[in-house]
Structure formats: C-alpha cells, structure tokens
C-alpha cells in the first residue's frame, strides 16, 4: 500500500512548510544506527518538523539483492533506525509528502527520496530501485573531485539541479547534471574539509498533472539526497591533496626514483626511418625528433601519424624529463612497504592528483586523474642501461571512466631500445589494447606498433 502524508492537514497543525528542508539519512561512524530528519542541513532541525515526514518508507539495500523494509523509532529530534544487517551498503528513504500550494501559484506534488552510504567504501553498483524515482549516486574513484550521478527511474538524468551540502562549505557548490547524469561539484579539498557527514542533493521537476489524496496538482517536484557518514568523509579528507602534510621521506623517495631513470642530457635530436603497423597494415615514412623533443613525421597518413606522434612524443618526453632536480612535496598514502609495486605516495597540491608506487628506486605505478577519466600505469619490467639507469621494457596502462567507474580501456606496452653514442633511442613499441567491443566496430582488441631504424643523431652532443 502506497504510503503518503496529507500535506494540507500538516499545514494546519504544524504551520507552513520550510521550503529549504529535505529528508536526510545520516548514519553514525559504525553504521549501526542512522538518524532520519527533515532539515536544511545535515543536522536535525526543530523536532516539531518530524511529523511532516512520519509516513516515510525505509529500505536497506545491497548490490542487486531485493531491498528490505526497515522501521524506525522516534528520538528526541530525529527518527532512529537500527542497522543490524552488516552486509547492507545503502539505506534509502521514500516519502510522498503531499500536494502543496503557495499563494495563488499552481499546486504541485512534493516527493522526497534520501540515501546514505553505510560503509567506508560504499557499493553503488545497485540494481535500480523502482521506489526511488530520483536517486543520487556517488561516482567512485573521482580523483579528488566530488562527483554525483543523478538517475531518473534508473537512467541518467540530464539537467538536474545538484548541490553539495557540508558542514564547513561557506557557499554550496552547485552544478547541473550532464547527458550522462553526472555533476562535477569541485575538488574535495575546496568543499570538504570536515570529518563528519557530507552530502549532495538533487532536484527534478516532472511536468505531470494528477491527483494525490484528493488534491489536484499541476507538476511533481522531486528532491533526492545522498549522505556519506563520518568514515567515508574521513577517507575523502585523507585522500585530499590540500589536506595532506609533506613527509620528507616520501619526497626523497620520489626524487631518487626520478633520478634513477635514464635521461637524455645535451640531447641533439635524431632522425630515423619508421614503420607503423595497425593490425597488419603497415605504413612507412621518416621521423625527426628535435633537441627539444618536437616530433615530426613524413609520408604517413593522418591516422598513423596521429597515433605514432602521440606514442613517440610520450616516450621522448620521459627521456627529456628533468624533474629529478626538483623537490616535489609528497606524503605517504599508507604504511605498506611490501606491496609488489612498492610504497604508495601522493604528490601534494597536484592538479592531476598524481600518486605513485616506488620500489628499489623504480617508479612502478603511476596514477593520475582529470575530468572524465583516470589512468594507472603499472610497470612490469625495467632494465638498466650502460649508465646504470632504468629504461622501461613492459608496462600496462588502464583507463577508467570517472562518470561510471568502469574500466574503459587497457593497453599492454612493450619497448626496445638501441644505444647510439650516449643515448638510448627507441627502436620498437608494441601496444595491444582491449576495450568494449562497441567502441571498435565489435572487435574489442587492437594491436599497433611503431618501429624505428637507421637512427642518426642530428649533431654531435655538446660536452
């Protein structure tokens, strides 16, 4: 039986509705209990407002399992829900508030949905819940950004009004959801300094006339909230570059790893013949790499040149990198020095949200993020050159979509080198990529390579 609240009766008994108020579900840090209240913030408001949401339905959810209805008891200034199911990841609330009319304006039906995360790393791969017309989900691994995804009846909603709500934010971060239902609400460090709960709310107006509890309305106004409890907020704060403090040992670790890489000093540039192979289709031409790293190809078509330029330019930039002389402030991400790829550190105040894993002075993992995607480079093999410096041999690059959290593409790379004079120059790079089949006409994989031969240094290197 569909629960509802007779809004006009509440107006007579309790006074006018506070239009900045929403239903919030805020758990304690242990996720053993949650408060449900009607407020304009993440703190309970006047207890006299509680009867306005008395007929709210509550459901515990986990993955694709069927939601389980739960009950609450009334506390001093909030309803209290005991959470005995330790496997549950989300607690959701549904309230059909009633028909409201302000002055002479058209009446509208007001509906509230609310959700909260119950774990430090909440699971939002949930089966769409038909009781939640409007739902806000968090986008995991958003690279230091607060990102929300808005669903309308289980599908991404474009144009929803989304607002960040926090304890310390002087001005709420606001955005509208894009065609994928995603709203970017700024960097975590700029809006989320607190270690208590923080949340997001969304609004959607449905152009629909109807009747509810004997009252006619011209449209339906939907509001939905999402709350992270203390532990999740603490994790977000800990992941925030702006809040981390420099650890000199972490800074030194990165500097030593950068210095251990093979570099081109007094590089004169070079020319070479080139063969670019796309799944067995070969194109041949020439390439010139300048002393400053500019890459120019001749005799390749546009597609081959675009891919080859990006690939070779990336290789060249790593050899010309002079960051070994810099002290880049870093902090340790954890205390696990036994990870197969080494100790994890984060670069502070970095727009790309860079983090690394370092072992035996080798950069074995690189993580970076930007709007729309993040990527991880995992190094499987390096080798020492004649100078005792590391050259990359095999590595994997994985790309994730920040909007969905899905793995979008994976690339396995293999490189070979040739010593000419004082320089290790690239000879071959082979890239085997895997991605969703629909991205490449149903194929799902591709193999590409670039092979350089007949290398010639442009001039003798300076001494």
Secondary structure, DSSP 8 states (H G I E B T S, - for coil): ------HHHHHHHH-S--TT-EEEEEE-TTSSEEEEEEESSSS---GGGGGGGTT-EEEEE-TTS--EEE--EE-SSSEEEE---TT--EEEEEEEEEEE--TTS--EEEEEEEEEE-STT--------TT-SEEEEE-SS-TTEEEEEEEETTEE-SS-EEEEE-SS-SS--EEE--TTSEEEEEEHHHH---SS-EEEEEEEEE---EEETTEEESEEEEEEEEEE-HHHHHHHHHT-GGG----HHHHHHHHHHHHTB---SS---EEEEEEEEETTEEEEEEEEE-TT--EEEES--HHHHHHHHHHHHHHHHHHH--GGG----EEES-S-TTSTT-EEEEETT-TT--EEEEETTEEEEEEEEETTEEEEEEEEEEEE-TTS-EEEEEEEEEEEETTT--EEEEEEEEEEEEEETTEEEEEEEEEEEEE-GGGGTT--EEEEEEEEEEEEESS----
